[in-house]
Amino acid sequence: MEIDIKAYLVDHDLTIYQVAKAGGYGYTTIHKSFNKPQTEATSLNLRDLDALAQATQSSMWEVLRELETHYLQN
């Protein structure tokens, strides 16, 4: 299963740059993470969830729940 992170960003009117800046991470780090091929072993990591939570002013568990509920692809 993959998480459609690009759709999540579009739906929340966010760019990778905004997520990186809000989370306090480098743009290149977040860009590589969001654009890498996902496998069941490596989808998103805690850093990515933290950055998304900061960008959406949510908690990490809320972001994770939303990703699992609306953005998982088989």
Order of alpha helices (4+ residues) and beta strands (2+ residues): beta-alpha-alpha-alpha-alpha-alpha-beta
